Amino acid sequence: MNADPNDMPAIREMLHEILRNDPAPLHLGIQLGDIDQGRVVMTMSIADHMANSHGMSHGGYLFTLADTTLAYCCATAGTRIVTRNADITFISPAHAGQIVTATATRRVSFGRNQICDVVLEADGRVVAYFTGQGTTPPPPRENKS
């Protein structure tokens, strides 16, 4: 599924279609918010089962939100991507009952690659800062059995 990157209604529909068929974000309750060229906002409510033994959101859930937001931000270029690499810095805790907002912004595109920054916030404070690189995967190889 591809869309013309200059056709924002088509890009928005493509991202909503991707989300409708994306089991992990759906399972976690991740919701798609604002969509602009090179910028996407997604949210996730921290459920009780997402807390670690310290009572804070487990970092893996925050990483998943950031990684998902990276992918959707990169997809505003008109094609799906996969994450090539990523780094996250946890700054302050998020707790059960809080809604975490992830805002991804594309910083640079080169070839099949894009680099985005994602800021995660809860209750007006930064929870984590994530930088990742997405890449458009090559077309699937034909199965020559």
GROMACS elastic network, one bead per residue, 0.5 to 0.9 nm:
[ bonds ]
;  ai    aj funct       b0    kb
    1    14     6  0.73853   500
    1    18     6  0.87667   500
    1    78     6  0.85369   500
    1    79     6  0.68543   500
    1    80     6  0.74481   500
    2     5     6  0.88490   500
    2    11     6  0.84250   500
    2    14     6  0.74683   500
    2    75     6  0.87694   500
    2    78     6  0.53251   500
    2    80     6  0.72743   500
    3     6     6  0.85194   500
    3     7     6  0.73960   500
    3     8     6  0.88847   500
    3    10     6  0.60323   500
    3    11     6  0.58770   500
    3    14     6  0.69816   500
    3    76     6  0.85368   500
    3    77     6  0.80828   500
    3    79     6  0.66242   500
    4     7     6  0.53779   500
    4     8     6  0.80278   500
    4    10     6  0.70928   500
    4    11     6  0.71422   500
    4    77     6  0.77696   500
    4    78     6  0.55069   500
    4    79     6  0.86785   500
    5     8     6  0.67598   500
    5    10     6  0.81528   500
    5    11     6  0.65563   500
    5    37     6  0.74899   500
    5    75     6  0.88144   500
    5    76     6  0.62892   500
    5    79     6  0.84557   500
    6    10     6  0.86956   500
    6    11     6  0.82432   500
    6    37     6  0.81605   500
    6    77     6  0.84136   500
    6    78     6  0.84601   500
    7    10     6  0.53929   500
    7    11     6  0.62715   500
    7    12     6  0.87689   500
    7    78     6  0.89299   500
    8    12     6  0.59760   500
    8    13     6  0.84561   500
    8    35     6  0.83753   500
    8    36     6  0.72625   500
    8    37     6  0.73311   500
    8    76     6  0.81851   500
    9    12     6  0.51298   500
    9    13     6  0.62077   500
    9    14     6  0.85800   500
   10    13     6  0.50967   500
   10    14     6  0.60583   500
   10    15     6  0.86524   500
   10    78     6  0.87896   500
   11    14     6  0.50152   500
   11    15     6  0.62131   500
   11    16     6  0.86493   500
   11    35     6  0.84357   500
   11    36     6  0.87631   500
   11    37     6  0.85203   500
   11    75     6  0.79501   500
   11    76     6  0.59669   500
   11    77     6  0.81221   500
   11    78     6  0.64394   500
   12    15     6  0.52130   500
   12    16     6  0.62341   500
   12    17     6  0.85676   500
   12    35     6  0.65757   500
   12    36     6  0.83307   500
   12    76     6  0.80090   500
   13    16     6  0.51220   500
   13    17     6  0.60553   500
   13    18     6  0.85665   500
   14    17     6  0.50270   500
   14    18     6  0.61313   500
   14    19     6  0.86565   500
   14    75     6  0.85861   500
   14    76     6  0.87912   500
   14    78     6  0.83006   500
   14    79     6  0.89359   500
   15    19     6  0.62160   500
   15    20     6  0.86424   500
   15    32     6  0.83808   500
   15    35     6  0.86860   500
   15    72     6  0.66599   500
   15    75     6  0.73523   500
   15    76     6  0.78543   500
   16    19     6  0.50653   500
   16    20     6  0.61932   500
   16    21     6  0.88254   500
   16    32     6  0.75376   500
   17    20     6  0.50739   500
   17    21     6  0.65713   500
   17    22     6  0.87272   500
   18    21     6  0.53267   500
   18    22     6  0.60517   500
   18    72     6  0.86535   500
   18    80     6  0.86865   500
   19    23     6  0.79815   500
   19    25     6  0.73451   500
   19    26     6  0.72053   500
   19    30     6  0.89677   500
   19    31     6  0.84284   500
   19    32     6  0.79237   500
   19    72     6  0.89433   500
   20    23     6  0.79899   500
   20    26     6  0.75440   500
   21    26     6  0.82909   500
   22    25     6  0.61423   500
   22    26     6  0.63444   500
   22    27     6  0.87780   500
   23    26     6  0.51466   500
   23    27     6  0.59589   500
   23    28     6  0.86455   500
   24    27     6  0.51277   500
   24    28     6  0.63151   500
   24    29     6  0.86777   500
   24    30     6  0.86587   500
   24    64     6  0.87693   500
   25    28     6  0.50617   500
   25    29     6  0.60493   500
   25    30     6  0.50103   500
   25    31     6  0.78141   500
   25    44     6  0.89059   500
   25    64     6  0.82001   500
   25    65     6  0.77436   500
   25    68     6  0.73741   500
   26    29     6  0.50720   500
   26    30     6  0.59844   500
   26    31     6  0.79128   500
   27    30     6  0.77692   500
   28    44     6  0.72602   500
   28    45     6  0.83385   500
   28    46     6  0.88951   500
   28    47     6  0.88904   500
   28    61     6  0.84319   500
   28    65     6  0.88208   500
   29    43     6  0.82866   500
   29    44     6  0.59952   500
   29    45     6  0.70877   500
   30    42     6  0.66547   500
   30    43     6  0.55568   500
   30    45     6  0.76160   500
   30    65     6  0.72344   500
   30    68     6  0.87751   500
   31    41     6  0.86940   500
   31    42     6  0.54561   500
   31    43     6  0.52444   500
   31    44     6  0.64762   500
   32    35     6  0.80326   500
   32    40     6  0.79003   500
   32    41     6  0.64262   500
   32    43     6  0.67276   500
   32    69     6  0.86314   500
   32    72     6  0.89376   500
   33    40     6  0.70690   500
   33    41     6  0.50021   500
   33    42     6  0.51989   500
   33    43     6  0.72106   500
   34    39     6  0.79234   500
   34    40     6  0.56980   500
   34    41     6  0.51525   500
   34    42     6  0.75665   500
   34   103     6  0.89812   500
   35    38     6  0.82236   500
   35    39     6  0.60962   500
   35    41     6  0.66350   500
   35    72     6  0.89045   500
   35    73     6  0.79581   500
   35    76     6  0.79641   500
   36    39     6  0.50668   500
   36    40     6  0.62602   500
   36    73     6  0.84046   500
   36    76     6  0.73357   500
   37    40     6  0.80237   500
   37    73     6  0.78530   500
   37    74     6  0.89651   500
   37    76     6  0.55065   500
   37    77     6  0.71180   500
   37   106     6  0.86645   500
   38    73     6  0.56842   500
   38    74     6  0.66908   500
   38    75     6  0.83983   500
   38    76     6  0.59322   500
   38    77     6  0.71924   500
   38   104     6  0.78874   500
   38   105     6  0.56979   500
   38   107     6  0.81082   500
   38   116     6  0.85904   500
   39    72     6  0.86506   500
   39    73     6  0.54333   500
   39    74     6  0.82806   500
   39    76     6  0.76876   500
   39   103     6  0.71761   500
   39   104     6  0.54814   500
   39   106     6  0.63776   500
   40    69     6  0.66649   500
   40    70     6  0.80717   500
   40    72     6  0.67149   500
   40    73     6  0.50579   500
   40    74     6  0.88043   500
   40    76     6  0.82650   500
   40   102     6  0.81512   500
   40   103     6  0.58563   500
   40   104     6  0.53328   500
   40   105     6  0.68948   500
   41    69     6  0.69176   500
   41    72     6  0.89253   500
   41    73     6  0.82712   500
   41   101     6  0.69357   500
   41   102     6  0.55806   500
   41   104     6  0.63728   500
   42    65     6  0.77127   500
   42    66     6  0.86453   500
   42    68     6  0.84347   500
   42    69     6  0.61710   500
   42   100     6  0.84429   500
   42   101     6  0.58820   500
   42   102     6  0.52480   500
   42   103     6  0.66404   500
   42   104     6  0.85114   500
   43    65     6  0.77131   500
   43    69     6  0.89813   500
   43    99     6  0.66301   500
   43   100     6  0.55635   500
   43   102     6  0.60374   500
   43   103     6  0.87752   500
   44    47     6  0.89612   500
   44    62     6  0.88474   500
   44    65     6  0.71785   500
   44    98     6  0.84757   500
   44    99     6  0.55947   500
   44   100     6  0.53618   500
   44   101     6  0.67002   500
   44   102     6  0.83711   500
   45    96     6  0.77557   500
   45    97     6  0.64315   500
   45    98     6  0.57816   500
   45   100     6  0.61769   500
   45   101     6  0.87975   500
   46    49     6  0.82085   500
   46    50     6  0.61687   500
   46    51     6  0.77372   500
   46    57     6  0.67393   500
   46    61     6  0.85735   500
   46    94     6  0.76126   500
   46    95     6  0.65240   500
   46    97     6  0.54234   500
   46    98     6  0.55462   500
   46    99     6  0.61046   500
   46   100     6  0.72511   500
   47    50     6  0.53746   500
   47    51     6  0.73495   500
   47    57     6  0.84445   500
   47    95     6  0.83684   500
   47    96     6  0.51375   500
   47    97     6  0.60411   500
   47    98     6  0.81452   500
   48    51     6  0.57421   500
   48    55     6  0.87068   500
   48    57     6  0.85325   500
   48    95     6  0.83494   500
   48    96     6  0.51272   500
   48    97     6  0.73556   500
   49    52     6  0.81330   500
   49    57     6  0.88193   500
   49    96     6  0.81836   500
   50    56     6  0.81103   500
   50    57     6  0.55503   500
   50    58     6  0.58513   500
   50    60     6  0.89234   500
   50    61     6  0.69009   500
   50    95     6  0.87387   500
   50    96     6  0.72497   500
   51    54     6  0.74809   500
   51    55     6  0.52920   500
   51    58     6  0.52595   500
   51    59     6  0.89487   500
   51    94     6  0.88359   500
   51    95     6  0.69833   500
   51    96     6  0.64899   500
   52    55     6  0.54150   500
   52    56     6  0.56108   500
   52    57     6  0.60208   500
   52    58     6  0.50708   500
   52    59     6  0.85048   500
   53    56     6  0.74644   500
   53    58     6  0.87001   500
   54    57     6  0.85222   500
   54    58     6  0.89834   500
   55    58     6  0.86007   500
   55    94     6  0.89586   500
   55    95     6  0.66659   500
   55    96     6  0.76894   500
   56    59     6  0.85666   500
   56    93     6  0.57513   500
   56    94     6  0.57115   500
   56    96     6  0.71175   500
   57    60     6  0.83740   500
   57    61     6  0.71136   500
   57    62     6  0.73519   500
   57    93     6  0.67392   500
   57    94     6  0.53771   500
   57    95     6  0.53990   500
   57    96     6  0.67288   500
   58    61     6  0.57491   500
   58    62     6  0.69909   500
   58    94     6  0.87250   500
   59    62     6  0.51127   500
   59    63     6  0.60573   500
   59    64     6  0.85349   500
   59    90     6  0.77289   500
   60    64     6  0.60917   500
   60    65     6  0.86667   500
   61    64     6  0.50227   500
   61    65     6  0.63065   500
   61    66     6  0.86946   500
   62    65     6  0.51125   500
   62    66     6  0.62313   500
   62    67     6  0.85283   500
   62    90     6  0.89314   500
   62    94     6  0.88851   500
   62   100     6  0.82924   500
   62   120     6  0.79567   500
   62   127     6  0.87830   500
   62   128     6  0.79100   500
   63    66     6  0.50826   500
   63    67     6  0.59231   500
   63    68     6  0.84116   500
   63    87     6  0.88933   500
   63    88     6  0.70756   500
   63   128     6  0.88012   500
   63   130     6  0.79681   500
   64    67     6  0.50400   500
   64    68     6  0.59612   500
   64    69     6  0.84569   500
   65    68     6  0.52042   500
   65    69     6  0.61608   500
   65    70     6  0.86324   500
   65   100     6  0.86541   500
   65   101     6  0.87558   500
   65   102     6  0.70255   500
   65   120     6  0.85446   500
   66    69     6  0.50998   500
   66    70     6  0.61501   500
   66    71     6  0.87388   500
   66    88     6  0.85699   500
   66   102     6  0.62360   500
   66   103     6  0.82484   500
   66   104     6  0.78540   500
   66   118     6  0.61632   500
   66   119     6  0.78100   500
   66   120     6  0.72055   500
   66   128     6  0.88478   500
   66   129     6  0.86005   500
   66   130     6  0.66330   500
   66   131     6  0.87570   500
   66   132     6  0.89251   500
   67    70     6  0.50438   500
   67    71     6  0.63596   500
   67    72     6  0.88253   500
   67    83     6  0.74221   500
   67    86     6  0.78362   500
   67   118     6  0.84276   500
   67   130     6  0.82338   500
   67   132     6  0.75701   500
   68    71     6  0.51700   500
   68    72     6  0.63675   500
   68    73     6  0.86202   500
   69    72     6  0.51717   500
   69    73     6  0.60339   500
   69    74     6  0.85637   500
   69   102     6  0.66603   500
   69   103     6  0.71624   500
   69   104     6  0.60253   500
   69   118     6  0.73934   500
   70    73     6  0.51256   500
   70    74     6  0.61759   500
   70    75     6  0.85753   500
   70    83     6  0.79206   500
   70   103     6  0.86624   500
   70   104     6  0.58516   500
   70   105     6  0.80107   500
   70   106     6  0.83382   500
   70   115     6  0.86108   500
   70   116     6  0.63785   500
   70   117     6  0.76513   500
   70   118     6  0.68142   500
   70   130     6  0.89534   500
   70   131     6  0.84391   500
   70   132     6  0.69024   500
   70   133     6  0.80908   500
   70   134     6  0.74052   500
   71    74     6  0.52114   500
   71    75     6  0.61686   500
   71    80     6  0.74526   500
   71    81     6  0.60304   500
   71    82     6  0.65088   500
   71    83     6  0.68745   500
   71   134     6  0.66999   500
   72    76     6  0.67141   500
   72    80     6  0.78658   500
   72    81     6  0.81973   500
   72   104     6  0.85130   500
   73    76     6  0.55019   500
   73    77     6  0.80025   500
   73   103     6  0.88820   500
   73   104     6  0.60667   500
   73   105     6  0.68141   500
   73   106     6  0.68343   500
   73   116     6  0.77936   500
   74    77     6  0.59544   500
   74    78     6  0.81876   500
   74    79     6  0.78806   500
   74    80     6  0.74287   500
   74    81     6  0.66763   500
   74   104     6  0.88777   500
   74   105     6  0.87039   500
   74   106     6  0.69102   500
   74   113     6  0.88071   500
   74   114     6  0.65943   500
   74   115     6  0.82058   500
   74   116     6  0.76748   500
   74   133     6  0.89929   500
   74   134     6  0.67198   500
   74   135     6  0.83953   500
   75    78     6  0.54478   500
   75    79     6  0.51025   500
   75    80     6  0.50065   500
   75    81     6  0.63457   500
   76    79     6  0.72298   500
   76    80     6  0.85247   500
   77    80     6  0.84199   500
   79   136     6  0.72614   500
   80   135     6  0.85464   500
   80   136     6  0.64335   500
   80   137     6  0.82262   500
   81   112     6  0.88626   500
   81   113     6  0.86643   500
   81   134     6  0.58571   500
   81   135     6  0.52383   500
   81   137     6  0.64220   500
   82   133     6  0.85673   500
   82   134     6  0.54079   500
   82   135     6  0.55239   500
   82   136     6  0.63541   500
   82   137     6  0.67192   500
   83    86     6  0.73205   500
   83   132     6  0.70502   500
   83   133     6  0.58509   500
   83   135     6  0.62379   500
   83   136     6  0.87901   500
   84   113     6  0.86728   500
   84   132     6  0.75387   500
   84   133     6  0.54523   500
   84   134     6  0.53444   500
   84   135     6  0.61772   500
   85   131     6  0.85891   500
   85   132     6  0.56702   500
   85   133     6  0.53887   500
   85   134     6  0.73178   500
   86   130     6  0.71050   500
   86   131     6  0.56592   500
   86   133     6  0.62612   500
   86   134     6  0.87684   500
   87   129     6  0.83809   500
   87   130     6  0.56259   500
   87   131     6  0.54251   500
   87   132     6  0.62981   500
   88   128     6  0.67719   500
   88   129     6  0.56902   500
   88   131     6  0.65244   500
   88   132     6  0.85289   500
   89   127     6  0.87209   500
   89   128     6  0.54926   500
   89   129     6  0.52664   500
   89   130     6  0.63670   500
   89   131     6  0.89910   500
   90    93     6  0.76654   500
   90   126     6  0.88486   500
   90   127     6  0.61620   500
   90   129     6  0.66430   500
   90   130     6  0.86144   500
   91   126     6  0.66720   500
   91   127     6  0.51237   500
   91   128     6  0.50821   500
   91   129     6  0.74407   500
   92   125     6  0.79219   500
   92   126     6  0.67430   500
   92   128     6  0.69258   500
   93   122     6  0.87341   500
   93   126     6  0.89670   500
   93   127     6  0.59378   500
   93   128     6  0.85140   500
   94    97     6  0.87924   500
   94    98     6  0.66279   500
   94    99     6  0.83489   500
   94   100     6  0.74542   500
   94   121     6  0.85152   500
   94   122     6  0.65486   500
   94   123     6  0.88642   500
   94   127     6  0.65259   500
   95    98     6  0.57720   500
   95    99     6  0.87599   500
   95   122     6  0.89423   500
   96    99     6  0.85078   500
   98   122     6  0.65757   500
   98   123     6  0.74494   500
   99   121     6  0.83819   500
   99   122     6  0.60204   500
   99   123     6  0.77105   500
  100   120     6  0.63555   500
  100   121     6  0.54822   500
  100   123     6  0.79705   500
  100   127     6  0.81350   500
  101   119     6  0.80272   500
  101   120     6  0.55136   500
  101   121     6  0.52257   500
  101   122     6  0.64102   500
  102   118     6  0.62867   500
  102   119     6  0.55804   500
  102   121     6  0.65137   500
  103   117     6  0.81213   500
  103   118     6  0.53597   500
  103   119     6  0.53786   500
  103   120     6  0.65839   500
  103   121     6  0.84511   500
  104   116     6  0.63494   500
  104   117     6  0.55664   500
  104   119     6  0.66112   500
  104   120     6  0.88543   500
  104   130     6  0.88909   500
  105   115     6  0.86215   500
  105   116     6  0.53555   500
  105   117     6  0.54228   500
  105   118     6  0.64227   500
  105   119     6  0.87569   500
  106   109     6  0.77299   500
  106   114     6  0.69254   500
  106   115     6  0.59509   500
  106   117     6  0.65734   500
  106   118     6  0.88457   500
  107   114     6  0.74838   500
  107   115     6  0.56206   500
  107   116     6  0.52581   500
  107   117     6  0.69723   500
  108   113     6  0.83631   500
  108   114     6  0.56448   500
  108   115     6  0.53928   500
  108   116     6  0.72424   500
  109   112     6  0.76103   500
  109   113     6  0.56879   500
  109   115     6  0.65242   500
  110   113     6  0.52105   500
  110   114     6  0.62706   500
  110   115     6  0.87371   500
  111   114     6  0.81624   500
  111   135     6  0.87109   500
  112   134     6  0.82692   500
  112   135     6  0.53791   500
  112   136     6  0.52571   500
  112   137     6  0.79546   500
  113   133     6  0.67572   500
  113   134     6  0.56292   500
  113   136     6  0.66319   500
  114   132     6  0.82989   500
  114   133     6  0.55517   500
  114   134     6  0.52469   500
  114   135     6  0.63877   500
  114   136     6  0.88611   500
  115   131     6  0.72558   500
  115   132     6  0.57207   500
  115   134     6  0.63986   500
  115   135     6  0.89239   500
  116   130     6  0.83239   500
  116   131     6  0.58055   500
  116   132     6  0.55657   500
  116   133     6  0.64395   500
  116   134     6  0.79750   500
  117   129     6  0.74411   500
  117   130     6  0.58024   500
  117   132     6  0.66194   500
  118   128     6  0.83215   500
  118   129     6  0.60017   500
  118   131     6  0.61352   500
  118   132     6  0.80608   500
  119   126     6  0.69612   500
  119   127     6  0.77833   500
  119   128     6  0.61589   500
  119   130     6  0.63470   500
  119   131     6  0.87713   500
  120   125     6  0.84821   500
  120   126     6  0.58448   500
  120   127     6  0.53695   500
  120   128     6  0.51171   500
  120   129     6  0.63033   500
  120   130     6  0.79750   500
  121   124     6  0.61810   500
  121   125     6  0.53350   500
  121   127     6  0.50917   500
  121   128     6  0.71411   500
  122   125     6  0.55558   500
  122   126     6  0.65968   500
  122   127     6  0.64363   500
  123   126     6  0.85260   500
  126   129     6  0.75974   500
  136   139     6  0.89624   500
  137   140     6  0.83265   500
  138   141     6  0.84905   500
  140   143     6  0.88816   500
  141   144     6  0.87884   500
